[in-house]
Amino acid sequence: MSTLYRDYRPNNFAEVLGQKHIKVTLQNEISTGHLAQSFLFCGPRAVGKTTLARILAKSINCLNRKEGESEPCNECANCKAIKAGTHLDVIEIDAASNTGVDNVRDNIISFSRLAPSQAKYKVFIIDEVHMLSTSAFNALLKIIEEPPQYILFILCTTEIHKVPQTIISRCERFDFKRIGISDIVTKLRLITTKENKEVDQEVLEAIARRSGGHLRDAESLLGQIFALSDNRIGLKEAELLMPHYNNNEVIDLLNFLALKDAAGALTLINNLADAGVNIKNFIAELIFITRKLAIMKISPQLADNLGLNLGESMELKVLELLKKISAQDLLYFIKIFLTAYDAKNQLILQLPLELAVIEICNEAEEIATTKTLDTNLKPELNKEKQGASFSKTDFSQKKNEPEQDKPILSQIDMNCSSVLEKWPEFLIKIKKHNHSLSFVLQNCQPGEIKNGKLHLLFKYKFHQDRVNDAGIKKLIEDTLNEVFACRLTFISELNENLSIDTKINSEETTENILTEKMDKIEKGEKNNDSLMTNLLNTFGGEVIS
């Protein structure tokens, strides 16, 4: 029985897909005659390790190959025998089935003492060499270190970390890479042409993407696709055999997120769930394509080198999408999608992805609302500016002010009561960044500011340890800088007898205080204070006469 991956196995270096860095090196060694005696081919499965080993064996034993050339003729007796697997001097050994030291002695060491009978070189191709036992590796070590001139070893493995360094150091190592999508599509198109089959380009690209860079998997799947119909095979027919491929839906979902269209994104997700699509696999594909977009933002060439090509039709859609999403948004998307992928939910399978979509779109709305608030406040500030000038603590100016330009409270101290006035605003702002951290800070007692340092008293040590974490500490200090309009650090102190003032630190009171201030500004309530006074009290401004 014939199979596509055996029928269309490459017979020379030119037919091997990808692995250019390996082919060029081997061809130069063959053409110049400076050939190593031990090679180590390592890399993922189904990328051409054994195929290249056989081509190398054919090339060095080809009867018709001329000096300075590297390609085998595939016509001489040696080439035909090696291709058929019947050549006496080319010995292929499956290390998975011959792991013991006795097999190494009988099949390798004893045979290596005999000169080749028909060819110039006796070639040992040891597949999955990492499966050999420690004793077998030790027995193999000496013959690999000092082999006879007519012996050539080619060791192939998918798990290089299991091969002893003593063996690796005595071999010329070649690292194989996964085959690119475009190369696989080219090979599949060649097969369909020779087999007189009509298969849509989108189907071939879907097969190539599904293979994950493993050519044998792609060829096996194509053989199953051929069995579906003698007529033209499109995506609709192909989906009878392979699960619905979700690249187009992934692009559609990312387009919805770029437009912050939560409703459209949620509708798409639920349509996929109703159609029986595996949501976890869909999220995995979502992460893969978002990662590709992020890498392309850095370097399109890098994405190609990493084998992230998606095929011609999909690449055009990706390039259009790339214009709509910033690199920062892509990184944020990946973090949210990873959380959704790891979520364990058996009740509503699509719920983690729905929550991720809502979080992404709501984050955008909050940013837009903040910008709108800034824009609405600026005209009011301009009206008052005719009678007063603002210092560096002006709210709109503060937001864009470089960090190094903010003053340091090194000489002027701030007492506890002044700190407590701004503490509710600080808790509200910190809650937007980290909800659980706001709870921790509600259970601490803010003290005075001395020499640019705010003293925070904690009753529990685990609360103190939390705020002293490097990432958390930076978040707290950045928020303090924003609220107090100066560059501040803080010192955490432990007092197990501390009594927390729940009225001051309660979340409800904190929100009410800030809400009341904002309501006064919006309604224009003056109560013996102008709008300017309210703004200054809320955002810490100062009037310079």
N, C-alpha and C positions, 0 to 999 in steps of 0.2 A: 504494500500500500504506500502510495507516495504522499508526501506532505510538502507544503510550500517551503518551509524553512530548510528542508533538506534538498529539495529540487533546485532552489535558487540560492544555495550557499555560494559565496564568492570563491572564485578559482584563482584570482591573482590579486595583487596589491591594489590595483586600480578599482576593482569592484568593491573593496571594503569601504563601508560608510564611516565617515568621521575618522577619529584616531590618527589625524594627519601627522601629529608629532611623533607617533610611533612608527608609522609607515616610512616616513622620510629617513629616520635613523636606521631602521633595518635595511632599507634599500641601499643606503650609502655603505653600510658595512658589507653587504653582499657584493656590491659592484666593485668595491676596493679590495675585497679579500681579507679585511681586518675584522674577522668575525669572533665575537665572544663565544665561550664554550658553555656558558650557563645563563639562561634567561629566566626572569621571574615576571610573569604577566599577572597583574592583580587589578581588580575592579569589580563593578557590579556584574550580575549574571546577564547573559544574552546581549553582550556588547561586542563580541568578536574575538575573545581570547583564544579559544581552541581553533577557530577558523584561521586566525593569523599564524598560529603555531603550525598548522598543516601547510599553509602557503609557504612559510619559511622553510619547512622540511622539503617541499617540492622544489623550491627555488635553488637550494644549495645542492640538491641531487639531480637537477634537471640535466639531461644528456645533451640538449640542444641549446642551452643558455650560453651565450657568448661572453667573453671577458668584457667587463665594464657594464654589463647589463644586470638587471635584478629580477625581472619578471620570469616566471616559469612558462614553458611553452604549452603545457597541458596536453601535449600530443605524444611525447615519448613514452616508453614503457614504464619508466620510473614515475612520471607524473600521473599516469593512468592508474598504476597500482596504489600509489599513495592516496589518490582521490577515492579509490574503491575500498581502502582500508586493508589491503592484502599484501602490502610491501613488507618483506621480512626484516628490513633494516629500520623501519619506522614503527616504533613500539609505543602504543598508547596504553596508559595504565590509569585505572580509576582508583585513586587513593582511598576513596570512601569504602571500597570493597576490599582493599588490600592494605589495611592499616598496620599490620604487624611487621616486626623486624624480619621474620622469616620470608615474607613476600618480597621485601626489599632485597634480601640476599639472593633469592631464587630468580626473581624477575629482572633485577637491575644489575646487581654486582656481578653475578655469574655471566649474564649476557654481555656485559661491557668488556669482558676479557676477550671476547671473540671479535675479530675484525669484520667489517661489513662485507656481506657476500655479493651484493648487487649494486650498491651505491657507494658514493664517496664517503658519506657520513652515516653513522648509526645514530638515530635520533630517538631520544626518550621524551615523550610528552606525558607528563604526570598531571592529571586533572584533579582539582580539589586537593592539592597537596597538603593543605592545612589539617586534613583528617588523619595524617600519619601520626603514629604514636611517638613518644619521646625517644624510645629505643630505635625506632625506624629512622627517625631524623638523624640520630647519632651514627647509625650505620651508613646513611646516605652522605653524611658530611664529608668523609674522606675521599670518596670517588668524585664528588662535585668539586672538591678543592684541587685535586690533581688528576683530572680525567685524561685518558689517552687522547691523542690528537684527532682521532677519528670519531670521537664521541661528542654529541651535543645534547644538553639537557634544556628542556623548556618546561618550567613549573608554572601551573595555572592555579589561581586561588581567588575566591571571593571574600576571604577573611584573612587579610594580610597580617593582622595583629596576632594571629595564632601561629604564624610561622616564626621559628626561632631566629634571632638576630644573627646567629652563626651561619645560617643558611642564606639569609637575605644579603649579608655582606659579601658573599662569594658569588652572587649573581648580578647580572645587569638588569636592573628593575625598570619596568614600564607600567605606568598607571593608566588604565583605560577609563574613559569617561562615558556617561550615558549619551546615546545618539540623539541629535537634535530632531525636533518635530519635522522640519522641512526635509531633512535627509531621509527620514522614514517614509514620508509621503512620496518622495521621489522614487524610492524603492517599491512601494506599494503600487504606484502608477505603472511602473515598468512591469510588474507581475500581472496586473490586470490587462495590460496591452497584449502580453504574450499568451495569456489564458483566454483572450477574446471575450472579456467580460466588461460590462459598462457599469461603473460605480461612480456616484457623484463625488466631486471634490470634497464636499463637506463631510461625507461619510469617511473618506480616507483620512482627513484631518482629525475626525473624532476617534478613529481607531488609533492613530498615532499618539494623540494626547492620552488616550486610555492606557496605552502600553507603557507609559512612564519612562520612555527612552530605551526600552528593551525591544530590540528588533524581532527576536523570535516570538515574543508575545503578540506583536503586531501582525506578523505573518500567519500565526496560528488563528488569530481572530478573523483575519481576512479570508482564510480558508472556510471558516464557518459562515461568513457573510456570503460567499459564493454559493453555498448550498441553499440559500433562501430562495433564489429565483434565477431563471435563465435570462430574464429580461433586465432592463436597467434597474439598478438598486439605489434608492434614495434614502434619506434619513428616516422616512416613515417606515420603510421595510426593515432598515437596519435596527430600529428600536425594538423590533420583535425579538431580536437576539440579545443585544446589549442594552443595559438599562438606559433610560433617558439621560442623555448627556446635557449638562446644565450650563455650559459656557455662555450661551446666548442669554439665559435668564440671569446669570451672574452679572453680565454687562448691563442688562436692563435694571437690575437692582442697584448697582453702583451709580447708574444715571439718575435714578430716583433720589439716592442719597446726596448726589452732587447738587440736585435741585432742592434738597431738603423737603421732598414730597413724601411725608410719612404715610399718608393714605395710600398712595400708589404702591409704595414698597410693601406695606402690609397686605394689600390685595394680592400682589404677586406671590408673596410667601404662602398665603393660604391657598391660592390656586395650585401651587406646587404640592402642598400637603394633600390636597384633595385628589390630585392626580397620582398619589402614591410615591412621590419622589422621596428618597431617603434624605431627610433634612440635615443629618450630621454630615453626610457626604457632600451635600450642597454647601454647607458652611466651610468644609475643607477646601472645596474648589474656590469658594469666595476668598478664603485666606490666600490661596495660591496665586490667584490673579491679582489681588490687592498687593501682595508682595512683589509681583512682577512690575506693577505700576510704580511702586515705591523705588525699586531698583532702577527702572527706566528714568525716573526723575533725576537720579544720580548720574547714570551713564547708560545710554541705550546699548552701547557695545558690550558693557558688562553683562547685561541681561542675555545677550546672544551667547556670550562665552559660557554662561551658566546653564545653557540649554533650556531657556525659558520661552523659546519661540512657540507660538500657539497655532501657526498656520496662517496662510495669506489672508483669508477672509476674516479671521478673528483678529489678526494684527491691525487691520484697518480700523476696526471698531475700538480696539484698545488705544490707538493713537488719537482718535477723536475724544475718547473719555479722558485721556491724559491731560487735555487742555482745560478740563472743567474742574479738576480736583488738585489741590495744592499738596505738596509733600508732607506738610504738617498734618493735614486732614487724613492722608493715607496712613500715616503712622498711628494716628488715633483710631482709625477704622480697624487696623490689624489688632490692636490691643483689645478693643471691644469684641471683635469676632473670636479671638482666642478664648476670651471669657465665656462666650456663648457656646463654643465648641466643647469646653470642659464641663459645662453645666450638666448636672444629672437631674433630668426631669422626665418622668414617665407618664405624667398626667396629660400634658399638652405638648407634643413633641416639638412644635414650631415656636413655643413660647420663648425660649432663650434667644432665638434670632429676632423675634418680634420686639423683645425688650431692648436688644442691641440697636435695632432700627430707631425705636422711640428715643433712646438715650442720645443717639447721634443727632437726630433732628431737633430734639429739645435743646441740646447744647448750642446749636446754631441759633435757635430762637432767643435764648438768653443773651447771647452775644449781640444779636441784632437789637434787642430791647435796651441793652446797656448803651449801645451807640445812639439810639434814638433819644434816650434820657439825656445824654451829654449834649446832643444837638438842641433839645428843647430848653435846656438850662442856659445855654450860651447867650441867647437874645436877652434874657432877663439880666444876666450879668452885664451885658453891654449897656443896658438902660441905666443901671446904677453907676456905671463906670465914669459917667460924666461928673459925679460929685465925689467920687472916692476912687483910690487906686488900690489894687490888690498886691499883697506880698506873694512870696513863693508858695504859700499854702493854698492858693486858688485851686479849686477842685479840678477843673478841666486842664489846668496847667500842670498839676501834680501828676496826672496820669501818664503824660509823655515826658516827664522830667527825668533826665538821666540819674541813675542811682547815686553817682558820685557827687552830684550837685546838691543833694539834700543835706541840711545842716545836721550836725551831731550835737546832742544835748550833753556836752561835756562840762559846762560851767553852770548852766541854769538847771536846777533840779525841779522835778515835778512831784508834788505830794500825792498821797494816796487818793484823796478826794478827786483831784483832777484826772487821775488815771481811771478811776471808777466811772467818771462821766463818759469816757470814750470806750469803756470796756464792752458795753452791750453792742455797739457798732462793730467792734473787733470780732465778737463771737458770731455775729451774723455773717460777716465776710468769710471767716474761717470755715463756717459750716458749708458754704458753697463749694469749697475745695475738698473738704474731708469731713463727712458727717460725724464719724465716730470720734474724731479729734475734738470737735466742738463739745462733745459730752465730757471728755477728759478735762478740757479747759474750764468748763462750768464748775468742776469740782476742785478748783484751785483758787487761791486768794491772791489777786494782784496787789503788789506793794508799790512803793515809790520808785521813781526813776532817779538814779544817781550815776553821773559820769557816762550817760548814754546807755545805761544798762537797767532794764526793768527786772525787778525782783518778783519771782513767782513762788508762792508757798504751796506745797502739796502735802496732803495728809497720807497718801499712799505711795509707796516706792515704785510700784509698777506704772503709776501715772507719770512719775518723775522720769523713769527710764524711757517711757514712750516719747516724751517731748524732747529728750536729749538725743534721739536717733537723728543721724545726719540729715536725712531727707525731710523729716518732720520739722526739725529745727529751722531749716532754711525756709520752709513754708510759713512757719510762725513769724519769723523775722521779716519776711517779705510783706506779710499782712500788717504787722506792726508799723512798718515803714509807710505803708499806704494810709493807715488810719491816723497815725500821729505826725505824719508829714516830716519825718526826720529818720535818719538811719539809726536804728536801735538794735541792740542785742538783748538777750535776757539771761538771767541766772536763776536756775531752779534750786529751791531749798526744800528740805524735808522737815515737817513738823507733825508728828503723829498726834499731837494734842490739838491740832488746828480745828476750829469750828467754822464751817463754811456758811457764809451768809446766803441762804438759798434764795432769798428775795432778789438779791443783786444778780445772782448767777443763774437763775432759772431761765430756761429757754423761752418760755412764754413771755416773761417780763422783758427779756432782751428784745424779742421781736416787736412787742408792743411799743417799747420806747422808740425804736427806730421808725416804726410805722407811723407813730404819732408825729414825729418830726417831719417825715416826708409828706403826710397829709396836710400839715400846716403850710408847707411850701406850695403844694398843688392847689389848695383852696385860696391861697393868698391872704390868710388870716394874719392880721398885723398885730392887734392887741398891744398897742403902744410900741410895737417893733415892726420895722419895715421888712419887706421881702429880703433885702440885703442882710439884715440882722439874722433872719432865720437860716439863710444859706451859710453865713459865717459860723453860726452856732453848730450847724449840722456837720459841715465839712472842715471845720477847724481853720477858717480863714481869718485874716487880720487886715484891718483897714489902716492904711497909711495916709495920714492927713497931709 
